[in-house]
Amino acid sequence: MSNRVARVIAVQTAALLMDLARLWLWAGAAVSVPFLLWGVGRVEPNARGAWAFRPLLIPGVLLIWPLVLWRWFLLETGRDGWAKRRLPPRRAHGFAALLLAVLIPLTILAGLAIRQAPPTGAPVLLEAPE
């Protein structure tokens, strides 16, 4: 594959990724309007009547709109048991802690292993051109 073809493929891939990101954000915008106007008060009872903080939620809803829809659907249909509301993240904490305990040292060791060697030779004084 020539260098020119590789560049064209890279540009097309980047354009596709940008289009997908744009579609994702537009879908998030379409979800955020009804959710922030009506849904947030139904999902979180403490948010009822609190309108000042809702614009702060826009970036988060734009990014995680599928989770927002899923959660909203579960609460509206009554499939979410209030007592089980906090259990899924807690179950994942142990696994996440073990995973991070392994990945952080591995990342540090990999960074140390592939770092560049310090320059050899005498330092050279760089001067501005006259």
N, CA, C and O atoms as a Tinker XYZ file with bonds, in Angstrom:
   520  protein
     1  N      0.848000   -1.164000    0.000000    73     2
     2  CA     0.000000    0.000000    0.000000    64     1     3
     3  C      0.901000    1.236000    0.000000    63     2     4     5
     4  O      1.835000    1.344000    0.794000    81     3
     5  N      0.606000    2.133000   -0.880000    73     3     6
     6  CA     1.441000    3.325000   -0.979000    64     5     7
     7  C      1.116000    4.308000    0.136000    63     6     8     9
     8  O      0.094000    4.201000    0.814000    81     7
     9  N      1.998000    5.245000    0.299000    73     7    10
    10  CA     1.847000    6.252000    1.350000    64     9    11
    11  C      0.619000    7.125000    1.086000    63    10    12    13
    12  O     -0.078000    7.524000    2.018000    81    11
    13  N      0.361000    7.415000   -0.187000    73    11    14
    14  CA    -0.792000    8.252000   -0.560000    64    13    15
    15  C     -2.106000    7.533000   -0.239000    63    14    16    17
    16  O     -3.042000    8.149000    0.270000    81    15
    17  N     -2.173000    6.255000   -0.532000    73    15    18
    18  CA    -3.386000    5.484000   -0.247000    64    17    19
    19  C     -3.606000    5.396000    1.262000    63    18    20    21
    20  O     -4.738000    5.497000    1.736000    81    19
    21  N     -2.528000    5.209000    2.007000    73    19    22
    22  CA    -2.640000    5.144000    3.461000    64    21    23
    23  C     -3.163000    6.461000    4.018000    63    22    24    25
    24  O     -3.969000    6.459000    4.949000    81    23
    25  N     -2.720000    7.579000    3.466000    73    23    26
    26  CA    -3.202000    8.883000    3.923000    64    25    27
    27  C     -4.679000    9.074000    3.607000    63    26    28    29
    28  O     -5.434000    9.597000    4.427000    81    27
    29  N     -5.089000    8.647000    2.416000    73    27    30
    30  CA    -6.497000    8.769000    2.037000    64    29    31
    31  C     -7.364000    7.936000    2.977000    63    30    32    33
    32  O     -8.420000    8.391000    3.419000    81    31
    33  N     -6.920000    6.718000    3.282000    73    31    34
    34  CA    -7.674000    5.859000    4.192000    64    33    35
    35  C     -7.724000    6.481000    5.585000    63    34    36    37
    36  O     -8.759000    6.434000    6.250000    81    35
    37  N     -6.614000    7.062000    6.028000    73    35    38
    38  CA    -6.586000    7.702000    7.341000    64    37    39
    39  C     -7.537000    8.896000    7.392000    63    38    40    41
    40  O     -8.234000    9.093000    8.387000    81    39
    41  N     -7.566000    9.685000    6.335000    73    39    42
    42  CA    -8.460000   10.850000    6.289000    64    41    43
    43  C     -9.910000   10.398000    6.258000    63    42    44    45
    44  O    -10.758000   10.981000    6.934000    81    43
    45  N    -10.204000    9.354000    5.473000    73    43    46
    46  CA   -11.579000    8.840000    5.418000    64    45    47
    47  C    -12.007000    8.267000    6.764000    63    46    48    49
    48  O    -13.147000    8.456000    7.187000    81    47
    49  N    -11.106000    7.574000    7.429000    73    47    50
    50  CA   -11.416000    7.026000    8.744000    64    49    51
    51  C    -11.670000    8.149000    9.746000    63    50    52    53
    52  O    -12.610000    8.079000   10.539000    81    51
    53  N    -10.839000    9.175000    9.710000    73    51    54
    54  CA   -11.032000   10.315000   10.609000    64    53    55
    55  C    -12.357000   11.011000   10.327000    63    54    56    57
    56  O    -13.062000   11.406000   11.256000    81    55
    57  N    -12.702000   11.165000    9.046000    73    55    58
    58  CA   -13.976000   11.797000    8.691000    64    57    59
    59  C    -15.151000   10.950000    9.177000    63    58    60    61
    60  O    -16.143000   11.488000    9.668000    81    59
    61  N    -15.042000    9.634000    9.042000    73    59    62
    62  CA   -16.101000    8.740000    9.518000    64    61    63
    63  C    -16.257000    8.838000   11.033000    63    62    64    65
    64  O    -17.376000    8.902000   11.542000    81    63
    65  N    -15.140000    8.850000   11.751000    73    63    66
    66  CA   -15.200000    8.970000   13.209000    64    65    67
    67  C    -15.808000   10.307000   13.632000    63    66    68    69
    68  O    -16.569000   10.366000   14.598000    81    67
    69  N    -15.479000   11.363000   12.922000    73    67    70
    70  CA   -16.057000   12.674000   13.243000    64    69    71
    71  C    -17.557000   12.691000   12.961000    63    70    72    73
    72  O    -18.327000   13.268000   13.728000    81    71
    73  N    -17.974000   12.057000   11.861000    73    71    74
    74  CA   -19.402000   11.978000   11.554000    64    73    75
    75  C    -20.146000   11.169000   12.619000    63    74    76    77
    76  O    -21.241000   11.547000   13.035000    81    75
    77  N    -19.552000   10.058000   13.060000    73    75    78
    78  CA   -20.175000    9.252000   14.112000    64    77    79
    79  C    -20.267000   10.025000   15.421000    63    78    80    81
    80  O    -21.278000    9.949000   16.119000    81    79
    81  N    -19.218000   10.767000   15.757000    73    79    82
    82  CA   -19.237000   11.581000   16.973000    64    81    83
    83  C    -20.304000   12.667000   16.876000    63    82    84    85
    84  O    -21.005000   12.958000   17.845000    81    83
    85  N    -20.414000   13.256000   15.693000    73    83    86
    86  CA   -21.424000   14.292000   15.493000    64    85    87
    87  C    -22.834000   13.716000   15.645000    63    86    88    89
    88  O    -23.691000   14.333000   16.278000    81    87
    89  N    -23.074000   12.540000   15.068000    73    87    90
    90  CA   -24.379000   11.887000   15.214000    64    89    91
    91  C    -24.670000   11.537000   16.668000    63    90    92    93
    92  O    -25.796000   11.703000   17.138000    81    91
    93  N    -23.652000   11.051000   17.380000    73    91    94
    94  CA   -23.808000   10.708000   18.793000    64    93    95
    95  C    -24.230000   11.934000   19.596000    63    94    96    97
    96  O    -25.132000   11.860000   20.431000    81    95
    97  N    -23.571000   13.060000   19.336000    73    95    98
    98  CA   -23.888000   14.276000   20.082000    64    97    99
    99  C    -25.261000   14.829000   19.710000    63    98   100   101
   100  O    -25.967000   15.352000   20.572000    81    99
   101  N    -25.651000   14.721000   18.433000    73    99   102
   102  CA   -26.995000   15.161000   18.040000    64   101   103
   103  C    -28.058000   14.295000   18.705000    63   102   104   105
   104  O    -29.086000   14.806000   19.150000    81   103
   105  N    -27.816000   12.991000   18.775000    73   103   106
   106  CA   -28.754000   12.110000   19.469000    64   105   107
   107  C    -28.809000   12.482000   20.952000    63   106   108   109
   108  O    -29.884000   12.490000   21.551000    81   107
   109  N    -27.656000   12.788000   21.541000    73   107   110
   110  CA   -27.618000   13.222000   22.932000    64   109   111
   111  C    -28.373000   14.520000   23.140000    63   110   112   113
   112  O    -29.034000   14.697000   24.163000    81   111
   113  N    -28.282000   15.429000   22.181000    73   111   114
   114  CA   -29.019000   16.684000   22.284000    64   113   115
   115  C    -30.523000   16.431000   22.207000    63   114   116   117
   116  O    -31.308000   17.061000   22.915000    81   115
   117  N    -30.912000   15.494000   21.333000    73   115   118
   118  CA   -32.336000   15.161000   21.211000    64   117   119
   119  C    -32.867000   14.515000   22.486000    63   118   120   121
   120  O    -34.037000   14.691000   22.826000    81   119
   121  N    -32.032000   13.780000   23.187000    73   119   122
   122  CA   -32.447000   13.147000   24.446000    64   121   123
   123  C    -32.413000   14.159000   25.589000    63   122   124   125
   124  O    -33.271000   14.129000   26.471000    81   123
   125  N    -31.432000   15.046000   25.578000    73   123   126
   126  CA   -31.255000   15.948000   26.717000    64   125   127
   127  C    -32.416000   16.929000   26.891000    63   126   128   129
   128  O    -32.754000   17.284000   28.020000    81   127
   129  N    -33.022000   17.366000   25.804000    73   127   130
   130  CA   -34.107000   18.354000   25.933000    64   129   131
   131  C    -35.288000   17.779000   26.728000    63   130   132   133
   132  O    -35.668000   18.362000   27.743000    81   131
   133  N    -35.882000   16.648000   26.297000    73   131   134
   134  CA   -36.999000   16.139000   27.106000    64   133   135
   135  C    -36.567000   15.623000   28.476000    63   134   136   137
   136  O    -37.314000   15.729000   29.449000    81   135
   137  N    -35.364000   15.065000   28.548000    73   135   138
   138  CA   -34.920000   14.551000   29.841000    64   137   139
   139  C    -34.746000   15.665000   30.852000    63   138   140   141
   140  O    -35.180000   15.533000   31.997000    81   139
   141  N    -34.120000   16.761000   30.451000    73   139   142
   142  CA   -33.883000   17.842000   31.398000    64   141   143
   143  C    -35.143000   18.638000   31.701000    63   142   144   145
   144  O    -35.249000   19.242000   32.768000    81   143
   145  N    -36.100000   18.646000   30.776000    73   143   146
   146  CA   -37.350000   19.356000   31.053000    64   145   147
   147  C    -38.297000   18.534000   31.922000    63   146   148   149
   148  O    -38.913000   19.077000   32.838000    81   147
   149  N    -38.426000   17.225000   31.650000    73   147   150
   150  CA   -39.416000   16.411000   32.344000    64   149   151
   151  C    -38.821000   15.208000   33.070000    63   150   152   153
   152  O    -39.293000   14.845000   34.147000    81   151
   153  N    -37.802000   14.592000   32.503000    73   151   154
   154  CA   -37.329000   13.318000   33.016000    64   153   155
   155  C    -36.493000   13.374000   34.269000    63   154   156   157
   156  O    -36.591000   12.479000   35.109000    81   155
   157  N    -35.678000   14.387000   34.424000    73   155   158
   158  CA   -34.765000   14.408000   35.566000    64   157   159
   159  C    -35.532000   14.487000   36.880000    63   158   160   161
   160  O    -35.093000   13.927000   37.885000    81   159
   161  N    -36.655000   15.166000   36.886000    73   159   162
   162  CA   -37.470000   15.226000   38.088000    64   161   163
   163  C    -38.136000   13.901000   38.412000    63   162   164   165
   164  O    -38.462000   13.632000   39.568000    81   163
   165  N    -38.337000   13.075000   37.399000    73   163   166
   166  CA   -38.945000   11.763000   37.615000    64   165   167
   167  C    -37.895000   10.729000   38.000000    63   166   168   169
   168  O    -38.177000    9.804000   38.762000    81   167
   169  N    -36.686000   10.886000   37.471000    73   167   170
   170  CA   -35.608000    9.948000   37.782000    64   169   171
   171  C    -35.043000   10.210000   39.169000    63   170   172   173
   172  O    -34.784000    9.273000   39.924000    81   171
   173  N    -34.855000   11.462000   39.502000    73   171   174
   174  CA   -34.290000   11.835000   40.806000    64   173   175
   175  C    -35.270000   12.744000   41.527000    63   174   176   177
   176  O    -35.415000   13.910000   41.159000    81   175
   177  N    -35.939000   12.234000   42.540000    73   175   178
   178  CA   -36.948000   13.054000   43.229000    64   177   179
   179  C    -36.383000   14.341000   43.830000    63   178   180   181
   180  O    -37.113000   15.325000   43.940000    81   179
   181  N    -35.133000   14.365000   44.214000    73   179   182
   182  CA   -34.545000   15.572000   44.797000    64   181   183
   183  C    -34.359000   16.684000   43.770000    63   182   184   185
   184  O    -34.103000   17.829000   44.142000    81   183
   185  N    -34.483000   16.365000   42.485000    73   183   186
   186  CA   -34.292000   17.361000   41.433000    64   185   187
   187  C    -35.581000   18.077000   41.060000    63   186   188   189
   188  O    -35.565000   18.978000   40.221000    81   187
   189  N    -36.680000   17.697000   41.659000    73   187   190
   190  CA   -37.958000   18.338000   41.339000    64   189   191
   191  C    -37.940000   19.801000   41.761000    63   190   192   193
   192  O    -37.677000   20.137000   42.915000    81   191
   193  N    -38.225000   20.646000   40.799000    73   191   194
   194  CA   -38.270000   22.075000   41.072000    64   193   195
   195  C    -36.914000   22.755000   41.069000    63   194   196   197
   196  O    -36.842000   23.978000   41.192000    81   195
   197  N    -35.848000   22.003000   40.932000    73   195   198
   198  CA   -34.510000   22.601000   40.910000    64   197   199
   199  C    -34.097000   22.801000   39.452000    63   198   200   201
   200  O    -33.620000   21.872000   38.800000    81   199
   201  N    -34.282000   24.001000   38.957000    73   199   202
   202  CA   -34.036000   24.273000   37.542000    64   201   203
   203  C    -32.661000   24.878000   37.285000    63   202   204   205
   204  O    -32.192000   24.854000   36.147000    81   203
   205  N    -32.017000   25.408000   38.283000    73   203   206
   206  CA   -30.748000   26.105000   38.062000    64   205   207
   207  C    -29.610000   25.156000   37.707000    63   206   208   209
   208  O    -28.703000   25.538000   36.968000    81   207
   209  N    -29.639000   23.938000   38.211000    73   207   210
   210  CA   -28.521000   23.032000   37.957000    64   209   211
   211  C    -28.695000   22.216000   36.673000    63   210   212   213
   212  O    -27.737000   21.590000   36.219000    81   211
   213  N    -29.860000   22.206000   36.091000    73   211   214
   214  CA   -30.116000   21.351000   34.932000    64   213   215
   215  C    -29.227000   21.662000   33.735000    63   214   216   217
   216  O    -28.798000   20.720000   33.068000    81   215
   217  N    -28.920000   22.917000   33.416000    73   215   218
   218  CA   -27.978000   23.164000   32.310000    64   217   219
   219  C    -26.595000   22.555000   32.552000    63   218   220   221
   220  O    -25.868000   22.267000   31.601000    81   219
   221  N    -26.234000   22.362000   33.807000    73   219   222
   222  CA   -24.945000   21.744000   34.107000    64   221   223
   223  C    -24.911000   20.267000   33.709000    63   222   224   225
   224  O    -23.836000   19.693000   33.535000    81   223
   225  N    -26.076000   19.663000   33.567000    73   223   226
   226  CA   -26.156000   18.250000   33.202000    64   225   227
   227  C    -26.043000   18.017000   31.702000    63   226   228   229
   228  O    -25.855000   16.877000   31.277000    81   227
   229  N    -26.151000   19.052000   30.898000    73   227   230
   230  CA   -26.167000   18.897000   29.440000    64   229   231
   231  C    -24.940000   18.153000   28.915000    63   230   232   233
   232  O    -25.116000   17.214000   28.140000    81   231
   233  N    -23.706000   18.512000   29.287000    73   231   234
   234  CA   -22.554000   17.768000   28.735000    64   233   235
   235  C    -22.592000   16.283000   29.072000    63   234   236   237
   236  O    -22.261000   15.448000   28.230000    81   235
   237  N    -22.985000   15.952000   30.277000    73   235   238
   238  CA   -23.051000   14.545000   30.660000    64   237   239
   239  C    -24.115000   13.790000   29.887000    63   238   240   241
   240  O    -23.886000   12.659000   29.457000    81   239
   241  N    -25.276000   14.404000   29.708000    73   239   242
   242  CA   -26.353000   13.744000   28.968000    64   241   243
   243  C    -25.960000   13.586000   27.507000    63   242   244   245
   244  O    -26.294000   12.574000   26.890000    81   243
   245  N    -25.263000   14.555000   26.941000    73   243   246
   246  CA   -24.813000   14.434000   25.553000    64   245   247
   247  C    -23.920000   13.207000   25.364000    63   246   248   249
   248  O    -23.977000   12.548000   24.325000    81   247
   249  N    -23.112000   12.908000   26.347000    73   247   250
   250  CA   -22.169000   11.802000   26.215000    64   249   251
   251  C    -22.757000   10.450000   26.596000    63   250   252   253
   252  O    -22.465000    9.451000   25.939000    81   251
   253  N    -23.569000   10.396000   27.629000    73   251   254
   254  CA   -24.058000    9.092000   28.090000    64   253   255
   255  C    -25.563000    8.954000   27.898000    63   254   256   257
   256  O    -26.247000    8.369000   28.737000    81   255
   257  N    -26.079000    9.492000   26.796000    73   255   258
   258  CA   -27.517000    9.476000   26.570000    64   257   259
   259  C    -28.118000    8.069000   26.512000    63   258   260   261
   260  O    -29.270000    7.926000   26.923000    81   259
   261  N    -27.437000    7.017000   26.038000    73   259   262
   262  CA   -28.082000    5.697000   26.091000    64   261   263
   263  C    -28.337000    5.234000   27.530000    63   262   264   265
   264  O    -29.369000    4.624000   27.810000    81   263
   265  N    -27.416000    5.519000   28.429000    73   263   266
   266  CA   -27.612000    5.163000   29.829000    64   265   267
   267  C    -28.736000    5.983000   30.464000    63   266   268   269
   268  O    -29.494000    5.480000   31.294000    81   267
   269  N    -28.831000    7.234000   30.068000    73   267   270
   270  CA   -29.900000    8.091000   30.579000    64   269   271
   271  C    -31.248000    7.547000   30.144000    63   270   272   273
   272  O    -32.173000    7.458000   30.953000    81   271
   273  N    -31.370000    7.179000   28.869000    73   271   274
   274  CA   -32.621000    6.613000   28.383000    64   273   275
   275  C    -32.954000    5.303000   29.070000    63   274   276   277
   276  O    -34.102000    5.063000   29.444000    81   275
   277  N    -31.947000    4.455000   29.236000    73   275   278
   278  CA   -32.160000    3.155000   29.877000    64   277   279
   279  C    -32.646000    3.352000   31.315000    63   278   280   281
   280  O    -33.607000    2.709000   31.737000    81   279
   281  N    -32.000000    4.219000   32.050000    73   279   282
   282  CA   -32.368000    4.464000   33.439000    64   281   283
   283  C    -33.765000    5.071000   33.534000    63   282   284   285
   284  O    -34.560000    4.685000   34.391000    81   283
   285  N    -34.052000    6.007000   32.665000    73   283   286
   286  CA   -35.354000    6.651000   32.638000    64   285   287
   287  C    -36.443000    5.620000   32.331000    63   286   288   289
   288  O    -37.503000    5.622000   32.957000    81   287
   289  N    -36.172000    4.748000   31.370000    73   287   290
   290  CA   -37.125000    3.686000   31.013000    64   289   291
   291  C    -37.374000    2.744000   32.186000    63   290   292   293
   292  O    -38.518000    2.396000   32.476000    81   291
   293  N    -36.303000    2.334000   32.858000    73   291   294
   294  CA   -36.464000    1.433000   33.995000    64   293   295
   295  C    -37.308000    2.055000   35.102000    63   294   296   297
   296  O    -38.170000    1.393000   35.679000    81   295
   297  N    -37.061000    3.305000   35.391000    73   295   298
   298  CA   -37.812000    3.963000   36.451000    64   297   299
   299  C    -39.260000    4.218000   36.062000    63   298   300   301
   300  O    -40.153000    4.109000   36.903000    81   299
   301  N    -39.503000    4.553000   34.811000    73   299   302
   302  CA   -40.870000    4.809000   34.364000    64   301   303
   303  C    -41.703000    3.537000   34.343000    63   302   304   305
   304  O    -42.901000    3.585000   34.621000    81   303
   305  N    -41.100000    2.405000   34.022000    73   303   306
   306  CA   -41.843000    1.152000   33.948000    64   305   307
   307  C    -41.908000    0.433000   35.290000    63   306   308   309
   308  O    -42.592000   -0.583000   35.413000    81   307
   309  N    -41.209000    0.942000   36.291000    73   307   310
   310  CA   -41.249000    0.328000   37.615000    64   309   311
   311  C    -40.381000   -0.909000   37.732000    63   310   312   313
   312  O    -40.569000   -1.699000   38.657000    81   311
   313  N    -39.454000   -1.098000   36.841000    73   311   314
   314  CA   -38.583000   -2.274000   36.876000    64   313   315
   315  C    -37.372000   -2.080000   37.777000    63   314   316   317
   316  O    -36.616000   -3.022000   38.013000    81   315
   317  N    -37.187000   -0.883000   38.271000    73   315   318
   318  CA   -36.030000   -0.596000   39.100000    64   317   319
   319  C    -36.441000   -0.643000   40.562000    63   318   320   321
   320  O    -37.217000    0.196000   41.020000    81   319
   321  N    -35.922000   -1.624000   41.298000    73   319   322
   322  CA   -36.186000   -1.674000   42.729000    64   321   323
   323  C    -35.332000   -0.648000   43.444000    63   322   324   325
   324  O    -34.116000   -0.606000   43.253000    81   323
   325  N    -35.967000    0.191000   44.276000    73   323   326
   326  CA   -35.212000    1.255000   44.917000    64   325   327
   327  C    -34.105000    0.705000   45.797000    63   326   328   329
   328  O    -33.033000    1.303000   45.879000    81   327
   329  N    -34.338000   -0.415000   46.453000    73   327   330
   330  CA   -33.315000   -0.987000   47.339000    64   329   331
   331  C    -32.104000   -1.464000   46.553000    63   330   332   333
   332  O    -30.994000   -1.489000   47.084000    81   331
   333  N    -32.302000   -1.840000   45.304000    73   331   334
   334  CA   -31.198000   -2.331000   44.480000    64   333   335
   335  C    -30.545000   -1.219000   43.668000    63   334   336   337
   336  O    -29.667000   -1.488000   42.848000    81   335
   337  N    -30.957000    0.009000   43.882000    73   335   338
   338  CA   -30.497000    1.133000   43.071000    64   337   339
   339  C    -28.973000    1.293000   43.093000    63   338   340   341
   340  O    -28.379000    1.622000   42.067000    81   339
   341  N    -28.344000    1.070000   44.219000    73   339   342
   342  CA   -26.903000    1.303000   44.346000    64   341   343
   343  C    -26.072000    0.022000   44.269000    63   342   344   345
   344  O    -24.848000    0.097000   44.376000    81   343
   345  N    -26.671000   -1.125000   44.091000    73   343   346
   346  CA   -25.924000   -2.378000   44.100000    64   345   347
   347  C    -25.005000   -2.593000   42.896000    63   346   348   349
   348  O    -23.865000   -3.009000   43.104000    81   347
   349  N    -25.422000   -2.338000   41.654000    73   347   350
   350  CA   -24.522000   -2.645000   40.542000    64   349   351
   351  C    -23.155000   -1.976000   40.626000    63   350   352   353
   352  O    -22.156000   -2.653000   40.384000    81   351
   353  N    -23.046000   -0.677000   40.956000    73   351   354
   354  CA   -21.704000   -0.109000   41.063000    64   353   355
   355  C    -20.889000   -0.734000   42.195000    63   354   356   357
   356  O    -19.680000   -0.920000   42.054000    81   355
   357  N    -21.528000   -1.056000   43.298000    73   355   358
   358  CA   -20.791000   -1.626000   44.422000    64   357   359
   359  C    -20.217000   -2.986000   44.069000    63   358   360   361
   360  O    -19.100000   -3.308000   44.475000    81   359
   361  N    -20.964000   -3.791000   43.317000    73   359   362
   362  CA   -20.456000   -5.096000   42.915000    64   361   363
   363  C    -19.232000   -4.958000   42.025000    63   362   364   365
   364  O    -18.346000   -5.812000   42.057000    81   363
   365  N    -19.172000   -3.917000   41.247000    73   363   366
   366  CA   -18.059000   -3.731000   40.316000    64   365   367
   367  C    -16.836000   -3.114000   40.986000    63   366   368   369
   368  O    -15.748000   -3.152000   40.412000    81   367
   369  N    -16.979000   -2.552000   42.177000    73   367   370
   370  CA   -15.858000   -1.873000   42.819000    64   369   371
   371  C    -14.684000   -2.807000   43.087000    63   370   372   373
   372  O    -13.535000   -2.427000   42.859000    81   371
   373  N    -14.947000   -4.009000   43.562000    73   371   374
   374  CA   -13.859000   -4.943000   43.861000    64   373   375
   375  C    -13.071000   -5.298000   42.619000    63   374   376   377
   376  O    -11.840000   -5.310000   42.636000    81   375
   377  N    -13.785000   -5.589000   41.535000    73   375   378
   378  CA   -13.110000   -5.916000   40.280000    64   377   379
   379  C    -12.329000   -4.721000   39.751000    63   378   380   381
   380  O    -11.199000   -4.878000   39.289000    81   379
   381  N    -12.913000   -3.541000   39.811000    73   379   382
   382  CA   -12.230000   -2.338000   39.329000    64   381   383
   383  C    -10.982000   -2.054000   40.158000    63   382   384   385
   384  O     -9.961000   -1.643000   39.608000    81   383
   385  N    -11.044000   -2.264000   41.454000    73   383   386
   386  CA    -9.872000   -2.037000   42.307000    64   385   387
   387  C     -8.749000   -3.002000   41.952000    63   386   388   389
   388  O     -7.591000   -2.598000   41.857000    81   387
   389  N     -9.084000   -4.276000   41.755000    73   387   390
   390  CA    -8.055000   -5.249000   41.360000    64   389   391
   391  C     -7.479000   -4.918000   39.992000    63   390   392   393
   392  O     -6.268000   -4.999000   39.785000    81   391
   393  N     -8.341000   -4.547000   39.066000    73   391   394
   394  CA    -7.884000   -4.214000   37.725000    64   393   395
   395  C     -6.932000   -3.016000   37.748000    63   394   396   397
   396  O     -5.891000   -3.036000   37.091000    81   395
   397  N     -7.282000   -1.985000   38.496000    73   395   398
   398  CA    -6.413000   -0.812000   38.591000    64   397   399
   399  C     -5.120000   -1.124000   39.332000    63   398   400   401
   400  O     -4.070000   -0.571000   39.003000    81   399
   401  N     -5.184000   -2.007000   40.334000    73   399   402
   402  CA    -3.974000   -2.384000   41.073000    64   401   403
   403  C     -2.988000   -3.107000   40.170000    63   402   404   405
   404  O     -1.783000   -3.086000   40.422000    81   403
   405  N     -3.482000   -3.737000   39.138000    73   403   406
   406  CA    -2.593000   -4.425000   38.194000    64   405   407
   407  C     -2.189000   -3.490000   37.062000    63   406   408   409
   408  O     -1.017000   -3.449000   36.689000    81   407
   409  N     -3.131000   -2.744000   36.515000    73   407   410
   410  CA    -2.854000   -1.924000   35.334000    64   409   411
   411  C     -1.952000   -0.724000   35.619000    63   410   412   413
   412  O     -1.126000   -0.369000   34.778000    81   411
   413  N     -2.090000   -0.102000   36.767000    73   411   414
   414  CA    -1.267000    1.085000   37.045000    64   413   415
   415  C      0.215000    0.732000   37.129000    63   414   416   417
   416  O      1.021000    1.397000   36.479000    81   415
   417  N      0.613000   -0.282000   37.897000    73   415   418
   418  CA     2.043000   -0.632000   37.887000    64   417   419
   419  C      2.522000   -1.115000   36.527000    63   418   420   421
   420  O      3.650000   -0.815000   36.134000    81   419
   421  N      1.689000   -1.857000   35.795000    73   419   422
   422  CA     2.096000   -2.300000   34.457000    64   421   423
   423  C      2.310000   -1.117000   33.519000    63   422   424   425
   424  O      3.240000   -1.123000   32.712000    81   423
   425  N      1.459000   -0.110000   33.621000    73   423   426
   426  CA     1.617000    1.083000   32.785000    64   425   427
   427  C      2.897000    1.825000   33.140000    63   426   428   429
   428  O      3.619000    2.280000   32.253000    81   427
   429  N      3.179000    1.949000   34.418000    73   427   430
   430  CA     4.409000    2.628000   34.843000    64   429   431
   431  C      5.636000    1.849000   34.375000    63   430   432   433
   432  O      6.587000    2.437000   33.861000    81   431
   433  N      5.616000    0.533000   34.553000    73   431   434
   434  CA     6.749000   -0.291000   34.109000    64   433   435
   435  C      6.918000   -0.243000   32.598000    63   434   436   437
   436  O      8.047000   -0.193000   32.110000    81   435
   437  N      5.825000   -0.257000   31.849000    73   435   438
   438  CA     5.925000   -0.162000   30.388000    64   437   439
   439  C      6.506000    1.185000   29.985000    63   438   440   441
   440  O      7.322000    1.257000   29.067000    81   439
   441  N      6.098000    2.244000   30.655000    73   439   442
   442  CA     6.655000    3.563000   30.355000    64   441   443
   443  C      8.142000    3.634000   30.653000    63   442   444   445
   444  O      8.904000    4.239000   29.898000    81   443
   445  N      8.554000    3.022000   31.744000    73   443   446
   446  CA     9.981000    3.003000   32.066000    64   445   447
   447  C     10.767000    2.141000   31.082000    63   446   448   449
   448  O     11.917000    2.447000   30.764000    81   447
   449  N     10.149000    1.070000   30.606000    73   447   450
   450  CA    10.850000    0.164000   29.692000    64   449   451
   451  C     11.038000    0.772000   28.309000    63   450   452   453
   452  O     12.045000    0.499000   27.655000    81   451
   453  N     10.106000    1.582000   27.852000    73   451   454
   454  CA    10.211000    2.104000   26.488000    64   453   455
   455  C     10.682000    3.555000   26.430000    63   454   456   457
   456  O     10.660000    4.173000   25.365000    81   455
   457  N     11.105000    4.099000   27.564000    73   455   458
   458  CA    11.551000    5.490000   27.548000    64   457   459
   459  C     12.831000    5.623000   26.731000    63   458   460   461
   460  O     13.573000    4.662000   26.529000    81   459
   461  N     13.055000    6.816000   26.282000    73   459   462
   462  CA    14.237000    7.083000   25.475000    64   461   463
   463  C     15.472000    7.151000   26.363000    63   462   464   465
   464  O     15.406000    7.520000   27.535000    81   463
   465  N     16.590000    6.785000   25.769000    73   463   466
   466  CA    17.856000    6.881000   26.483000    64   465   467
   467  C     18.282000    8.346000   26.528000    63   466   468   469
   468  O     17.976000    9.106000   25.610000    81   467
   469  N     18.973000    8.743000   27.572000    73   467   470
   470  CA    19.439000   10.130000   27.633000    64   469   471
   471  C     20.467000   10.380000   26.533000    63   470   472   473
   472  O     21.144000    9.451000   26.094000    81   471
   473  N     20.587000   11.623000   26.089000    73   471   474
   474  CA    21.547000   11.920000   25.026000    64   473   475
   475  C     22.983000   11.702000   25.497000    63   474   476   477
   476  O     23.324000   11.923000   26.658000    81   475
   477  N     23.799000   11.264000   24.561000    73   475   478
   478  CA    25.224000   11.064000   24.873000    64   477   479
   479  C     26.033000   12.152000   24.206000    63   478   480   481
   480  O     25.597000   12.738000   23.214000    81   479
   481  N     27.187000   12.422000   24.733000    73   479   482
   482  CA    28.055000   13.444000   24.155000    64   481   483
   483  C     27.976000   14.731000   24.935000    63   482   484   485
   484  O     27.171000   14.886000   25.853000    81   483
   485  N     28.818000   15.632000   24.551000    73   483   486
   486  CA    28.894000   16.918000   25.233000    64   485   487
   487  C     27.733000   17.810000   24.806000    63   486   488   489
   488  O     27.288000   17.754000   23.659000    81   487
   489  N     27.248000   18.628000   25.727000    73   487   490
   490  CA    26.170000   19.550000   25.352000    64   489   491
   491  C     26.681000   20.611000   24.383000    63   490   492   493
   492  O     27.843000   21.015000   24.422000    81   491
   493  N     25.774000   21.046000   23.516000    73   491   494
   494  CA    26.120000   22.052000   22.511000    64   493   495
   495  C     25.348000   23.313000   22.840000    63   494   496   497
   496  O     24.140000   23.272000   23.074000    81   495
   497  N     26.051000   24.432000   22.857000    73   495   498
   498  CA    25.421000   25.711000   23.116000    64   497   499
   499  C     24.743000   26.204000   21.835000    63   498   500   501
   500  O     25.394000   26.377000   20.804000    81   499
   501  N     23.453000   26.424000   21.911000    73   499   502
   502  CA    22.713000   26.907000   20.752000    64   501   503
   503  C     22.664000   28.418000   20.822000    63   502   504   505
   504  O     22.379000   29.000000   21.868000    81   503
   505  N     22.941000   29.034000   19.711000    73   503   506
   506  CA    22.936000   30.488000   19.642000    64   505   507
   507  C     21.930000   30.937000   18.601000    63   506   508   509
   508  O     21.682000   30.247000   17.612000    81   507
   509  N     21.364000   32.087000   18.837000    73   507   510
   510  CA    20.429000   32.653000   17.881000    64   509   511
   511  C     21.169000   33.099000   16.627000    63   510   512   513
   512  O     22.299000   33.578000   16.730000    81   511
   513  N     20.571000   32.958000   15.447000    73   511   514
   514  CA    21.242000   33.410000   14.219000    64   513   515
   515  C     21.374000   34.928000   14.227000    63   514   516   517
   516  O     20.520000   35.641000   14.754000    81   515
   517  N     22.440000   35.393000   13.641000    73   515   518
   518  CA    22.696000   36.844000   13.621000    64   517   519
   519  C     22.201000   37.466000   12.354000    63   518   520
   520  O     22.332000   38.675000   12.167000    81   519
